[in-house]
Structure formats: C-alpha cells, structure tokens
C-alpha cells in the first residue's frame, strides 16, 4: 500500500508541501488560540504582571498602557489567530482536494488502461461489477488517504507533540495524566484493525454484488418485462442489498465503539485535572489563565490522538481498497508482446493453423491438433454443432486468446511475432449482434477508424445498404443512438456494423453469424452488403444458416474440437457426413416452420 501511495503522490510533491505548510500553520493557530484568553484572565481580570517580552512589545504599540490596552490587543490577537487559521484551513482544504482529484484521475486511468489490455480469458473469470466497484469506491478511498490521510497523520503527530510540550511547560504533573492516557487510547483502537479490515472487505464485496445485480437486470430489461419477472429481479436485488446492509452495520458497530471509549477517557482526564487544578489555583501555585489554557489543550489533545487512533480504520479501509486495485494491476493475464515485434503493414491474408490446441482451463480442452489453411482473398465458412470450437477459432486468429500449443501464421509469419495492436488493425469484424455505442450514427460507423472523413463514412454506408435508412433518421448521420443501439432494428445495426468494417478497410474479415438473428428480408440486404464487403478480402464466416455458404470457396466443419470435414458446399453435401447432416436438419426445420 505504501508503495502505491508513494507512486501516486510523487508527481504532486510540490503541492503537498504547500498543503503541509498550510496544515502546520493551522495547527500553530490552534495552539495559539487559548493564549489571548489567558492574558485576559491573568493580566486584565486578576492584574498579574505581564511577562517581560510581552510588556515590552505592548509598550511599543499605540494606545495607553494598562489593562484596557491589553484587552484591546488580546481581542485583536483573537481575530488575527482566527484569520490565520481560517486562511490556512482554506488553503489546506482546497489544495488537498485538488491533489486528491488528480490522484484519483491518475489511478483510475492507470487501472482502466491495465483492464483494457487484459486478455478475454481474464474477463471470462471475473465479474465486471467488481471492476466498476474498484474504479469508483476503492479509488475514492485511496484518493482520500493519499491526498490528506498521510499528511493528516503527520500534522496530528506534530499537534500532539506541540501540545504535550506546552502542557509539560505549563505543569508537568498534569501533562503526565494526558501522556499516560494516550497510549491506552491507541492500544484500544489498534485492537480493532483486523476486524475493521475484514468488515470493510465484506462491505466492498457486497457493494460489488449489488452493482452486478443492477447491471444484469437493467441491461436485460426487455427480457425481464417479456417474462414478467420484475418481482424476481427485485427480490434478487433485495437479497444483495440486505446483505450489504448487514455487513455495513457490522462494520459500523465496530467503528462506533471507538468514540465512546475515547470520550469517557477524555472526560475522566478532564475531571481529574479540574479537581486537582482547582486546588492548585487556590493554593496560589497556578493562575486561572494557565489552568484555562491547560484545560483547553487537554480537550484538544485527545482530538489528534483520537484521529490517529481512527486512522487505523482509514488505513484498514485503504488497505482493502489497495488490495482490490493491486489485484487488477498485479494481474499479468495479458497477451504477451514480442520483444522485437513486426509491424504488419497490409497483410495479404494467408492464414494457416498448424496443429493448434487450445483449452480455457486445464479440464476443458476445446481444440485438438487443428490444422488448415486459408488462401489470400478466400471466403471460408466455419460450421459445426454447438460447442465444437467455431468461435474459439476466430478468437485465436486476432489473439484474443493465446494458443495452448501449435501455431497460427498469417502470411507465413507466426502471429505471436506481430505487434499486437498492429495485428488487430488488420481485421474487420461483423458480429452476430453489432454493438453500437452512445453517440451519433456517423461516430459509430467510424469507430474502428476515428480519423475517417465524412465522405468515407457516407460511402461505406452506401455500400452497406445503410445510407437510405440513415437519411430517414431525424438528424441523419448526426442522430444519436441509445445504449447498444436498441433504438434501431437488428438488420439496421448489422448494416451499420458492415459499414464500420468497410471504413476500417482491413484485409481480413471475421464474420460471426452476422445474419442468424435476422428475418429473410433483412438477411437478404445484409448478405448483399456483405458480398461487397468481402470482395478482395480474406473472409472467415461462422455460419448457422448453411445457405449463406453456398458461394464460399471452402467450408471447414468442426466437431468435438477437431476438423471433421473440409471442402466446398457442394462437395460436403456429396460426402453425406457431418455437414450434410446439419444441412438436412436445417431443411427439415425450415419445412416444419413453413408448414
């Protein structure tokens, strides 16, 4: 935790110096605050003689010497001390918040940058809600501690030391009462550190669970309403929320036990000092002003002590937050970059699998010794029963996952030798459900190449059979689509996805069942656009409807993680094997649906 905090605050050391100076000035103002009252009580009300240095200073100031002048300047001192303290407090508050916000920004971007570069296998094993909780709540916790918590510890130590020295100077016997009590307070609070840390960790996990339930329900609202399961989702959220309430109350129960103990301790010390102090004043060994200053310091002495004790809670919370951030930053589940990467310019699109095997985990082999070759410019179909490894094949080519064994080459070069970003720039994607982002239609088309001109965007839309319906939208290409583009039909979203791939102008296309969710009319327009898109490019299409592969140069059939058959549509039908069986099943299903 200390290493992470140090790295975060290093760029803002100069600002933190000013924060520390402001905090120190605020502390000094607090130490000076009771002294004008002492002067009034001792040197105005009781007419004790002023210390020599103070009498000499007053004699050089305007006004008639005497109690009246002392009272005036004591009042001026009160205002001056308050003004200095207020100004220092403002600078402390503003500069601390400024540093805190910048630290939060840096850590948030650093964490998000790392998340963006993790492999898909990492996301397969973790909840997105946990990441969201870390990017918000955990980073805010670290932000508060890094900006003000560390300096607050130092200032509290200085305050305790300063007040203890002054109390020792005023009356060392009374000062020992506070000095001997402080370790008890610190010991008492430190006992709760482990319990607070455990409770905080549980609270954070419950908060992440709430976010997970909310995200799932809100993203699936259409399905929820269609099945009338609003009550079920509310109950699910209710259980998660109730668990969060219980864990938060348990954490609060632990934290709340601190203040009463400290308050009683302070009251006991104060009562003892008042009892003994009254006797000492009556004996003439101490002035009323000195007792007043001492009682003021005693009341304030335990505030920084209590803050230091409570800092145990803050440290525990920050430790949990740091663990969760470091769990992300410390993850090396990334696709490795080669030491001397090749920068792919414009690949021809020759793709070869050489005895490739892959498994998502030790017990789940997906591909076994797969070998095949795709020539540049070929249109190749990938088919097979559910779970046969089709999607895995197209995920391995752009290195979304790393092969377990064997190798994949593009243009006779192992893809692990290419720069990762440069390799993925060579691919255009049209998926089963095109994901559109909140933004304009034009921005969504240009998503894969933001520098594309407006003319290029329009031309891509024309080729994708999308220009006509875009022009009918309220603001044409400037129309803002909702989250995930649900304001558009499935066919319209697919055509925008094709336009996006056209703008990208990549030599290799991956088409993951791009027409499986469309009706016959929409499929016809999408296939027409796909034909234009695939022209002159290597295209790999995972197809559910085998009719879309009639014109494919080659169809590769997978079953149980191996290549079962390979050939053209006509040739595979003549074999009477897996492909022919799939084709027969689809024809029967179509006939039943028509009948």
Buried (B, 14 or more C-beta within 10 A) or exposed (E): BEEBBEEBBEEBEEBBEBBBBBBBBBBBBBBBBBBBBBBBBBBBEEEBEBEEEBEEEBEEEEEEEEEEBBBBBBEEBBEBBEEBBEBBBEBBBEBBBBBBEBBBEBBBEBBBEBBEBBBEBBEEEBBBBBBBBBBBBBBBBBBBBBBBBBBBBEBBEBBBEBBBEBBBEBBEEBBEBBBEBBEEBBEBBEEBBEBBBBBBBBBBBBBBBBBBBBBBBEEBEEEBEEEEBEEEBBEBBEEBBEBBEEBBEBBEEBBEEBEEBBEEBBEEBBEBBEEBBEEBBEEEEBBBBBBBBBBBBBBBBBBBBBBBBBBBBBBBBBBBBBBBBBEBBEBEBEBEEEEEBBEBEEBBBBBBBBEBBBBBEEEEBBBBBBEBBBBBBBBBBBBBBEEBBBBBBBBBBBBBBBBBEBBBBBBEBBBBBBBBEBBBBBBBBBBBBBEBEEEBBBBBBBBBBEEBEEEBBBBBBBBBBBBEBBEEBEEBBEBBBEEBBEBBBBBBBBBBBBBBBBBBBBBBBBBBBBBBBBEEEBBBBBBBBBEEBBEEBBBBBBBBBBBBBEEBBBBBBBBBBBBBBBBBBEEBBEEEBBBBEBBEEBEEEEEEEEE
